[in-house]
Amino acid sequence: MPDEKTGEFLGTGRRKSATARVRIKPGNGKITVNKRPFEAYFPVEEHRLIVGEPFEATENTDKFDVRVNVRGGGQAGQAGAVRLGIARALLEHDAELRPTLKAEGLLTRDARVKERKKYGQPGARKRFQYSKR
């Protein structure tokens, strides 16, 4: 169901420590991230491909204008969060896209986050070298 005032479809995506609030509406394929052009915000081609996956899978490229607010994390985490947000927003627009998005794995929240460092160790899993003598 679209937003009452703007007619936009909403989706929220999270990845690592990044959170993306995505709004899509029918348009000509313009993507804006944090009020900046898409290409300027994601200069790495791989991240741009990740963000575009939901549109490629559902064959909706250049049919929606996308507005994104994303916070936290780094470039890769933010790209993953935007991807999930777009997939969820597309689902709000048309529920019949669910099998396609699910088959591509675009509706699954990637729960992998950095493991915390433990005391008495140099990292999360690494141990200091054992010395017998």
Secondary structure as GFF3:
##gff-version 3
##sequence-region A 1 133
A	DSSP	beta_strand	9	15	.	.	.	ID=ss1
A	DSSP	beta_strand	18	26	.	.	.	ID=ss2
A	DSSP	beta_strand	31	33	.	.	.	ID=ss3
A	DSSP	beta_strand	36	37	.	.	.	ID=ss4
A	DSSP	alpha_helix	38	41	.	.	.	ID=ss5
A	DSSP	alpha_helix	45	58	.	.	.	ID=ss6
A	DSSP	beta_strand	64	71	.	.	.	ID=ss7
A	DSSP	alpha_helix	75	93	.	.	.	ID=ss8
A	DSSP	three_ten_helix	95	97	.	.	.	ID=ss9
A	DSSP	alpha_helix	98	103	.	.	.	ID=ss10
###
